[in-house]
């Protein structure tokens, strides 16, 4: 029986998050409504993986990208909500770096 360490799980989630993020970017670049909706799904997948892998910077960037898509779709309030979430996380990352 093979045991998987917590570090291996985190690394696998980070890798899967990167793959989902890149797919989200590819779909976002197409600038077609259907592709934009699919990009949101991919970015949400990446966000969840970054969150569980404790990649706060990646999660913040992903939330910002989701906000950008909602802005592109004309859903300005949703865009602002995601931008606000991203800003909170980016501030937390900055605060943590300052304490080091």
N, CA, C and O atoms as CSV, one atom per row, in Angstrom:
chain,resi,resn,atom,element,x,y,z
A,1,UNK,N,N,0.843,-1.163,0.000
A,1,UNK,CA,C,0.000,0.000,0.000
A,1,UNK,C,C,0.902,1.245,0.000
A,1,UNK,O,O,1.869,1.312,0.759
A,2,UNK,N,N,0.590,2.208,-0.835
A,2,UNK,CA,C,1.360,3.432,-0.922
A,2,UNK,C,C,0.671,4.538,-0.149
A,2,UNK,O,O,-0.522,4.788,-0.323
A,3,UNK,N,N,1.440,5.199,0.710
A,3,UNK,CA,C,0.906,6.319,1.479
A,3,UNK,C,C,1.289,7.612,0.780
A,3,UNK,O,O,2.410,7.764,0.294
A,4,UNK,N,N,0.358,8.526,0.737
A,4,UNK,CA,C,0.592,9.816,0.106
A,4,UNK,C,C,0.714,10.855,1.214
A,4,UNK,O,O,-0.129,10.939,2.107
A,5,UNK,N,N,1.784,11.644,1.135
A,5,UNK,CA,C,1.983,12.665,2.164
A,5,UNK,C,C,1.087,13.873,1.903
A,5,UNK,O,O,0.586,14.070,0.796
A,6,UNK,N,N,0.901,14.666,2.935
A,6,UNK,CA,C,0.120,15.900,2.817
A,6,UNK,C,C,0.779,16.810,1.777
A,6,UNK,O,O,0.084,17.468,1.003
A,7,UNK,N,N,2.112,16.850,1.756
A,7,UNK,CA,C,2.837,17.689,0.799
A,7,UNK,C,C,2.536,17.239,-0.632
A,7,UNK,O,O,2.356,18.079,-1.513
A,8,UNK,N,N,2.479,15.950,-0.873
A,8,UNK,CA,C,2.169,15.439,-2.208
A,8,UNK,C,C,0.763,15.821,-2.628
A,8,UNK,O,O,0.525,16.114,-3.800
A,9,UNK,N,N,-0.162,15.824,-1.700
A,9,UNK,CA,C,-1.543,16.218,-1.989
A,9,UNK,C,C,-1.586,17.694,-2.363
A,9,UNK,O,O,-2.233,18.076,-3.338
A,10,UNK,N,N,-0.896,18.520,-1.583
A,10,UNK,CA,C,-0.856,19.959,-1.859
A,10,UNK,C,C,-0.247,20.220,-3.234
A,10,UNK,O,O,-0.753,21.047,-3.993
A,11,UNK,N,N,0.837,19.518,-3.554
A,11,UNK,CA,C,1.492,19.697,-4.856
A,11,UNK,C,C,0.588,19.253,-6.003
A,11,UNK,O,O,0.565,19.895,-7.053
A,12,UNK,N,N,-0.148,18.173,-5.817
A,12,UNK,CA,C,-1.075,17.701,-6.855
A,12,UNK,C,C,-2.201,18.698,-7.065
A,12,UNK,O,O,-2.598,18.964,-8.199
A,13,UNK,N,N,-2.718,19.253,-5.966
A,13,UNK,CA,C,-3.783,20.256,-6.082
A,13,UNK,C,C,-3.267,21.514,-6.764
A,13,UNK,O,O,-3.984,22.124,-7.557
A,14,UNK,N,N,-2.036,21.909,-6.466
A,14,UNK,CA,C,-1.451,23.091,-7.100
A,14,UNK,C,C,-1.304,22.869,-8.594
A,14,UNK,O,O,-1.606,23.753,-9.396
A,15,UNK,N,N,-0.843,21.689,-8.963
A,15,UNK,CA,C,-0.681,21.366,-10.383
A,15,UNK,C,C,-2.030,21.349,-11.098
A,15,UNK,O,O,-2.160,21.890,-12.196
A,16,UNK,N,N,-3.022,20.735,-10.484
A,16,UNK,CA,C,-4.363,20.699,-11.074
A,16,UNK,C,C,-4.945,22.109,-11.139
A,16,UNK,O,O,-5.642,22.449,-12.096
A,17,UNK,N,N,-4.664,22.925,-10.134
A,17,UNK,CA,C,-5.112,24.317,-10.148
A,17,UNK,C,C,-4.500,25.091,-11.293
A,17,UNK,O,O,-5.182,25.877,-11.951
A,18,UNK,N,N,-3.210,24.873,-11.539
A,18,UNK,CA,C,-2.530,25.540,-12.655
A,18,UNK,C,C,-3.136,25.135,-13.997
A,18,UNK,O,O,-3.307,25.973,-14.882
A,19,UNK,N,N,-3.455,23.866,-14.145
A,19,UNK,CA,C,-4.051,23.372,-15.396
A,19,UNK,C,C,-5.417,24.021,-15.612
A,19,UNK,O,O,-5.713,24.500,-16.706
A,20,UNK,N,N,-6.243,24.037,-14.576
A,20,UNK,CA,C,-7.577,24.643,-14.688
A,20,UNK,C,C,-7.458,26.138,-14.963
A,20,UNK,O,O,-8.227,26.688,-15.750
A,21,UNK,N,N,-6.489,26.801,-14.313
A,21,UNK,CA,C,-6.285,28.238,-14.513
A,21,UNK,C,C,-5.914,28.529,-15.971
A,21,UNK,O,O,-6.464,29.442,-16.586
A,22,UNK,N,N,-4.994,27.760,-16.508
A,22,UNK,CA,C,-4.565,27.968,-17.903
A,22,UNK,C,C,-5.716,27.733,-18.881
A,22,UNK,O,O,-5.844,28.446,-19.876
A,23,UNK,N,N,-6.545,26.739,-18.597
A,23,UNK,CA,C,-7.715,26.488,-19.447
A,23,UNK,C,C,-8.692,27.661,-19.344
A,23,UNK,O,O,-9.273,28.077,-20.346
A,24,UNK,N,N,-8.870,28.188,-18.140
A,24,UNK,CA,C,-9.715,29.365,-17.958
A,24,UNK,C,C,-9.198,30.547,-18.752
A,24,UNK,O,O,-9.977,31.265,-19.380
A,25,UNK,N,N,-7.888,30.756,-18.730
A,25,UNK,CA,C,-7.291,31.851,-19.504
A,25,UNK,C,C,-7.547,31.676,-21.003
A,25,UNK,O,O,-7.894,32.624,-21.706
A,26,UNK,N,N,-7.365,30.435,-21.471
A,26,UNK,CA,C,-7.574,30.158,-22.902
A,26,UNK,C,C,-9.012,30.472,-23.298
A,26,UNK,O,O,-9.252,31.097,-24.331
A,27,UNK,N,N,-9.949,30.046,-22.495
A,27,UNK,CA,C,-11.361,30.299,-22.783
A,27,UNK,C,C,-11.692,31.794,-22.692
A,27,UNK,O,O,-12.470,32.309,-23.494
A,28,UNK,N,N,-11.105,32.479,-21.724
A,28,UNK,CA,C,-11.351,33.914,-21.549
A,28,UNK,C,C,-10.894,34.696,-22.779
A,28,UNK,O,O,-11.556,35.646,-23.198
A,29,UNK,N,N,-9.785,34.303,-23.343
A,29,UNK,CA,C,-9.237,35.005,-24.506
A,29,UNK,C,C,-10.133,34.915,-25.735
A,29,UNK,O,O,-10.034,35.750,-26.633
A,30,UNK,N,N,-10.994,33.925,-25.785
A,30,UNK,CA,C,-11.875,33.772,-26.944
A,30,UNK,C,C,-12.940,34.864,-27.007
A,30,UNK,O,O,-13.448,35.169,-28.086
A,31,UNK,N,N,-13.282,35.450,-25.871
A,31,UNK,CA,C,-14.232,36.566,-25.781
A,31,UNK,C,C,-15.590,36.281,-26.438
A,31,UNK,O,O,-16.207,37.170,-27.025
A,32,UNK,N,N,-16.039,35.035,-26.327
A,32,UNK,CA,C,-17.366,34.632,-26.784
A,32,UNK,C,C,-18.153,34.273,-25.527
A,32,UNK,O,O,-17.613,33.629,-24.627
A,33,UNK,N,N,-19.403,34.672,-25.452
A,33,UNK,CA,C,-20.187,34.498,-24.224
A,33,UNK,C,C,-20.105,33.066,-23.706
A,33,UNK,O,O,-19.857,32.855,-22.519
A,34,UNK,N,N,-20.306,32.095,-24.564
A,34,UNK,CA,C,-20.266,30.698,-24.131
A,34,UNK,C,C,-18.893,30.350,-23.548
A,34,UNK,O,O,-18.804,29.673,-22.524
A,35,UNK,N,N,-17.834,30.810,-24.196
A,35,UNK,CA,C,-16.478,30.547,-23.701
A,35,UNK,C,C,-16.217,31.275,-22.387
A,35,UNK,O,O,-15.526,30.754,-21.512
A,36,UNK,N,N,-16.767,32.474,-22.247
A,36,UNK,CA,C,-16.593,33.213,-21.005
A,36,UNK,C,C,-17.262,32.486,-19.842
A,36,UNK,O,O,-16.706,32.427,-18.745
A,37,UNK,N,N,-18.439,31.940,-20.072
A,37,UNK,CA,C,-19.138,31.181,-19.026
A,37,UNK,C,C,-18.339,29.924,-18.649
A,37,UNK,O,O,-18.252,29.561,-17.476
A,38,UNK,N,N,-17.764,29.275,-19.653
A,38,UNK,CA,C,-16.934,28.097,-19.376
A,38,UNK,C,C,-15.661,28.486,-18.635
A,38,UNK,O,O,-15.172,27.738,-17.788
A,39,UNK,N,N,-15.127,29.661,-18.959
A,39,UNK,CA,C,-13.923,30.148,-18.275
A,39,UNK,C,C,-14.203,30.358,-16.792
A,39,UNK,O,O,-13.362,30.044,-15.949
A,40,UNK,N,N,-15.373,30.883,-16.472
A,40,UNK,CA,C,-15.742,31.067,-15.063
A,40,UNK,C,C,-15.711,29.730,-14.335
A,40,UNK,O,O,-15.202,29.640,-13.218
A,41,UNK,N,N,-16.248,28.705,-14.959
A,41,UNK,CA,C,-16.267,27.370,-14.342
A,41,UNK,C,C,-14.846,26.880,-14.097
A,41,UNK,O,O,-14.542,26.358,-13.025
A,42,UNK,N,N,-13.975,27.048,-15.092
A,42,UNK,CA,C,-12.583,26.608,-14.948
A,42,UNK,C,C,-11.857,27.410,-13.872
A,42,UNK,O,O,-11.108,26.852,-13.070
A,43,UNK,N,N,-12.086,28.733,-13.862
A,43,UNK,CA,C,-11.449,29.558,-12.840
A,43,UNK,C,C,-11.961,29.210,-11.447
A,43,UNK,O,O,-11.189,29.227,-10.488
A,44,UNK,N,N,-13.245,28.895,-11.319
A,44,UNK,CA,C,-13.781,28.478,-10.016
A,44,UNK,C,C,-13.123,27.172,-9.570
A,44,UNK,O,O,-12.805,27.000,-8.394
A,45,UNK,N,N,-12.925,26.267,-10.508
A,45,UNK,CA,C,-12.239,25.006,-10.205
A,45,UNK,C,C,-10.812,25.295,-9.716
A,45,UNK,O,O,-10.362,24.740,-8.714
A,46,UNK,N,N,-10.114,26.171,-10.443
A,46,UNK,CA,C,-8.748,26.536,-10.056
A,46,UNK,C,C,-8.747,27.213,-8.682
A,46,UNK,O,O,-7.889,26.925,-7.848
A,47,UNK,N,N,-9.700,28.105,-8.450
A,47,UNK,CA,C,-9.775,28.813,-7.175
A,47,UNK,C,C,-9.917,27.842,-6.011
A,47,UNK,O,O,-9.245,27.981,-4.989
A,48,UNK,N,N,-10.794,26.862,-6.173
A,48,UNK,CA,C,-11.003,25.884,-5.104
A,48,UNK,C,C,-9.729,25.081,-4.838
A,48,UNK,O,O,-9.388,24.800,-3.689
A,49,UNK,N,N,-9.034,24.719,-5.912
A,49,UNK,CA,C,-7.791,23.960,-5.752
A,49,UNK,C,C,-6.706,24.830,-5.114
A,49,UNK,O,O,-5.970,24.361,-4.246
A,50,UNK,N,N,-6.602,26.082,-5.533
A,50,UNK,CA,C,-5.630,26.980,-4.912
A,50,UNK,C,C,-5.959,27.189,-3.436
A,50,UNK,O,O,-5.062,27.229,-2.593
A,51,UNK,N,N,-7.238,27.322,-3.131
A,51,UNK,CA,C,-7.658,27.516,-1.741
A,51,UNK,C,C,-7.276,26.307,-0.886
A,51,UNK,O,O,-6.687,26.460,0.184
A,52,UNK,N,N,-7.608,25.125,-1.353
A,52,UNK,CA,C,-7.299,23.930,-0.557
A,52,UNK,C,C,-5.800,23.682,-0.484
A,52,UNK,O,O,-5.318,23.061,0.463
A,53,UNK,N,N,-5.052,24.171,-1.490
A,53,UNK,CA,C,-3.598,24.049,-1.469
A,53,UNK,C,C,-2.916,25.205,-0.772
A,53,UNK,O,O,-1.688,25.282,-0.751
A,54,UNK,N,N,-3.700,26.108,-0.200
A,54,UNK,CA,C,-3.199,27.275,0.535
A,54,UNK,C,C,-2.343,28.195,-0.342
A,54,UNK,O,O,-1.387,28.808,0.134
A,55,UNK,N,N,-2.697,28.282,-1.626
A,55,UNK,CA,C,-2.033,29.197,-2.563
A,55,UNK,C,C,-2.881,30.463,-2.639
A,55,UNK,O,O,-3.672,30.644,-3.565
A,56,UNK,N,N,-2.703,31.329,-1.655
A,56,UNK,CA,C,-3.536,32.518,-1.537
A,56,UNK,C,C,-3.326,33.468,-2.708
A,56,UNK,O,O,-4.287,34.058,-3.200
A,57,UNK,N,N,-2.091,33.624,-3.159
A,57,UNK,CA,C,-1.821,34.512,-4.294
A,57,UNK,C,C,-2.514,33.996,-5.558
A,57,UNK,O,O,-3.102,34.777,-6.307
A,58,UNK,N,N,-2.445,32.689,-5.795
A,58,UNK,CA,C,-3.122,32.106,-6.952
A,58,UNK,C,C,-4.629,32.242,-6.862
A,58,UNK,O,O,-5.304,32.501,-7.858
A,59,UNK,N,N,-5.143,32.065,-5.668
A,59,UNK,CA,C,-6.585,32.213,-5.457
A,59,UNK,C,C,-7.020,33.658,-5.724
A,59,UNK,O,O,-8.056,33.892,-6.345
A,60,UNK,N,N,-6.225,34.624,-5.252
A,60,UNK,CA,C,-6.554,36.036,-5.457
A,60,UNK,C,C,-6.540,36.395,-6.944
A,60,UNK,O,O,-7.436,37.086,-7.429
A,61,UNK,N,N,-5.540,35.932,-7.650
A,61,UNK,CA,C,-5.448,36.210,-9.093
A,61,UNK,C,C,-6.635,35.597,-9.827
A,61,UNK,O,O,-7.189,36.201,-10.745
A,62,UNK,N,N,-7.015,34.405,-9.416
A,62,UNK,CA,C,-8.141,33.720,-10.042
A,62,UNK,C,C,-9.447,34.475,-9.787
A,62,UNK,O,O,-10.261,34.636,-10.697
A,63,UNK,N,N,-9.646,34.936,-8.557
A,63,UNK,CA,C,-10.846,35.727,-8.245
A,63,UNK,C,C,-10.878,37.007,-9.072
A,63,UNK,O,O,-11.940,37.420,-9.538
A,64,UNK,N,N,-9.729,37.631,-9.256
A,64,UNK,CA,C,-9.649,38.836,-10.074
A,64,UNK,C,C,-10.047,38.531,-11.521
A,64,UNK,O,O,-10.756,39.312,-12.155
A,65,UNK,N,N,-9.589,37.402,-12.029
A,65,UNK,CA,C,-9.924,37.017,-13.407
A,65,UNK,C,C,-11.421,36.746,-13.558
A,65,UNK,O,O,-12.018,37.102,-14.574
A,66,UNK,N,N,-12.020,36.123,-12.558
A,66,UNK,CA,C,-13.467,35.886,-12.606
A,66,UNK,C,C,-14.191,37.227,-12.620
A,66,UNK,O,O,-15.158,37.406,-13.360
A,67,UNK,N,N,-13.730,38.162,-11.811
A,67,UNK,CA,C,-14.312,39.506,-11.818
A,67,UNK,C,C,-14.217,40.152,-13.184
A,67,UNK,O,O,-15.163,40.795,-13.640
A,68,UNK,N,N,-13.093,39.987,-13.829
A,68,UNK,CA,C,-12.898,40.547,-15.172
A,68,UNK,C,C,-13.890,39.962,-16.172
A,68,UNK,O,O,-14.426,40.678,-17.018
A,69,UNK,N,N,-14.126,38.675,-16.070
A,69,UNK,CA,C,-15.084,38.035,-16.982
A,69,UNK,C,C,-16.491,38.564,-16.731
A,69,UNK,O,O,-17.215,38.884,-17.674
A,70,UNK,N,N,-16.880,38.655,-15.459
A,70,UNK,CA,C,-18.214,39.185,-15.174
A,70,UNK,C,C,-18.346,40.621,-15.682
A,70,UNK,O,O,-19.416,41.021,-16.142
A,71,UNK,N,N,-17.270,41.389,-15.601
A,71,UNK,CA,C,-17.286,42.739,-16.161
A,71,UNK,C,C,-17.482,42.691,-17.678
A,71,UNK,O,O,-18.270,43.456,-18.233
A,72,UNK,N,N,-16.757,41.786,-18.342
A,72,UNK,CA,C,-16.902,41.618,-19.791
A,72,UNK,C,C,-18.335,41.251,-20.172
A,72,UNK,O,O,-18.834,41.644,-21.227
A,73,UNK,N,N,-18.983,40.489,-19.291
A,73,UNK,CA,C,-20.356,40.050,-19.546
A,73,UNK,C,C,-21.389,41.120,-19.170
A,73,UNK,O,O,-22.588,40.935,-19.379
A,74,UNK,N,N,-20.914,42.229,-18.618
A,74,UNK,CA,C,-21.824,43.302,-18.233
A,74,UNK,C,C,-22.440,43.118,-16.866
A,74,UNK,O,O,-23.336,43.872,-16.485
A,75,UNK,N,N,-21.979,42.132,-16.121
A,75,UNK,CA,C,-22.506,41.863,-14.783
A,75,UNK,C,C,-21.608,42.570,-13.767
A,75,UNK,O,O,-20.811,41.943,-13.069
A,76,UNK,N,N,-21.762,43.885,-13.707
A,76,UNK,CA,C,-20.841,44.739,-12.959
A,76,UNK,C,C,-20.844,44.473,-11.454
A,76,UNK,O,O,-19.779,44.499,-10.837
A,77,UNK,N,N,-22.001,44.220,-10.843
A,77,UNK,CA,C,-22.025,43.975,-9.400
A,77,UNK,C,C,-21.290,42.686,-9.051
A,77,UNK,O,O,-20.546,42.635,-8.071
A,78,UNK,N,N,-21.499,41.648,-9.855
A,78,UNK,CA,C,-20.780,40.396,-9.607
A,78,UNK,C,C,-19.279,40.628,-9.766
A,78,UNK,O,O,-18.473,40.111,-8.992
A,79,UNK,N,N,-18.915,41.418,-10.785
A,79,UNK,CA,C,-17.504,41.731,-11.002
A,79,UNK,C,C,-16.917,42.408,-9.769
A,79,UNK,O,O,-15.836,42.040,-9.309
A,80,UNK,N,N,-17.633,43.399,-9.234
A,80,UNK,CA,C,-17.157,44.106,-8.047
A,80,UNK,C,C,-17.018,43.171,-6.848
A,80,UNK,O,O,-16.073,43.296,-6.070
A,81,UNK,N,N,-17.945,42.248,-6.699
A,81,UNK,CA,C,-17.885,41.290,-5.593
A,81,UNK,C,C,-16.610,40.444,-5.680
A,81,UNK,O,O,-15.928,40.233,-4.676
A,82,UNK,N,N,-16.298,39.969,-6.870
A,82,UNK,CA,C,-15.090,39.155,-7.052
A,82,UNK,C,C,-13.829,39.994,-6.893
A,82,UNK,O,O,-12.853,39.533,-6.302
A,83,UNK,N,N,-13.835,41.226,-7.413
A,83,UNK,CA,C,-12.684,42.108,-7.234
A,83,UNK,C,C,-12.432,42.365,-5.747
A,83,UNK,O,O,-11.284,42.383,-5.304
A,84,UNK,N,N,-13.502,42.561,-4.980
A,84,UNK,CA,C,-13.366,42.806,-3.540
A,84,UNK,C,C,-12.758,41.593,-2.829
A,84,UNK,O,O,-11.902,41.745,-1.957
A,85,UNK,N,N,-13.203,40.392,-3.204
A,85,UNK,CA,C,-12.635,39.174,-2.620
A,85,UNK,C,C,-11.153,39.068,-2.948
A,85,UNK,O,O,-10.338,38.736,-2.087
A,86,UNK,N,N,-10.811,39.356,-4.207
A,86,UNK,CA,C,-9.412,39.293,-4.639
A,86,UNK,C,C,-8.564,40.295,-3.866
A,86,UNK,O,O,-7.454,39.980,-3.440
A,87,UNK,N,N,-9.086,41.493,-3.690
A,87,UNK,CA,C,-8.361,42.532,-2.974
A,87,UNK,C,C,-8.093,42.130,-1.525
A,87,UNK,O,O,-6.994,42.338,-1.010
A,88,UNK,N,N,-9.098,41.556,-0.873
A,88,UNK,CA,C,-8.914,41.098,0.515
A,88,UNK,C,C,-7.783,40.070,0.608
A,88,UNK,O,O,-6.944,40.130,1.507
A,89,UNK,N,N,-7.776,39.129,-0.336
A,89,UNK,CA,C,-6.728,38.097,-0.310
A,89,UNK,C,C,-5.363,38.686,-0.631
A,89,UNK,O,O,-4.369,38.335,0.005
A,90,UNK,N,N,-5.309,39.579,-1.615
A,90,UNK,CA,C,-4.023,40.199,-1.972
A,90,UNK,C,C,-3.484,41.004,-0.795
A,90,UNK,O,O,-2.278,41.014,-0.551
A,91,UNK,N,N,-4.362,41.674,-0.072
A,91,UNK,CA,C,-3.941,42.428,1.104
A,91,UNK,C,C,-3.414,41.474,2.169
A,91,UNK,O,O,-2.405,41.763,2.813
A,92,UNK,N,N,-4.080,40.352,2.358
A,92,UNK,CA,C,-3.631,39.364,3.341
A,92,UNK,C,C,-2.252,38.826,2.970
A,92,UNK,O,O,-1.405,38.636,3.843
A,93,UNK,N,N,-2.025,38.580,1.686
A,93,UNK,CA,C,-0.718,38.094,1.232
A,93,UNK,C,C,0.339,39.159,1.501
A,93,UNK,O,O,1.429,38.861,1.990
A,94,UNK,N,N,0.000,40.409,1.173
A,94,UNK,CA,C,0.942,41.505,1.407
A,94,UNK,C,C,1.259,41.673,2.885
A,94,UNK,O,O,2.416,41.886,3.247
A,95,UNK,N,N,0.256,41.581,3.739
A,95,UNK,CA,C,0.455,41.702,5.175
A,95,UNK,C,C,1.354,40.576,5.694
A,95,UNK,O,O,2.230,40.800,6.529
A,96,UNK,N,N,1.125,39.376,5.189
A,96,UNK,CA,C,1.932,38.231,5.616
A,96,UNK,C,C,3.390,38.410,5.191
A,96,UNK,O,O,4.304,38.062,5.940
A,97,UNK,N,N,3.607,38.950,3.995
A,97,UNK,CA,C,4.979,39.170,3.519
A,97,UNK,C,C,5.684,40.239,4.353
A,97,UNK,O,O,6.879,40.131,4.628
A,98,UNK,N,N,4.948,41.258,4.749
A,98,UNK,CA,C,5.535,42.314,5.566
A,98,UNK,C,C,5.981,41.805,6.930
A,98,UNK,O,O,6.939,42.324,7.503
A,99,UNK,N,N,5.298,40.799,7.449
A,99,UNK,CA,C,5.617,40.258,8.773
A,99,UNK,C,C,6.825,39.340,8.746
A,99,UNK,O,O,7.354,39.000,9.804
A,100,UNK,N,N,7.271,38.935,7.583
A,100,UNK,CA,C,8.411,38.005,7.487
A,100,UNK,C,C,9.716,38.718,7.714
A,100,UNK,O,O,10.776,38.093,7.671
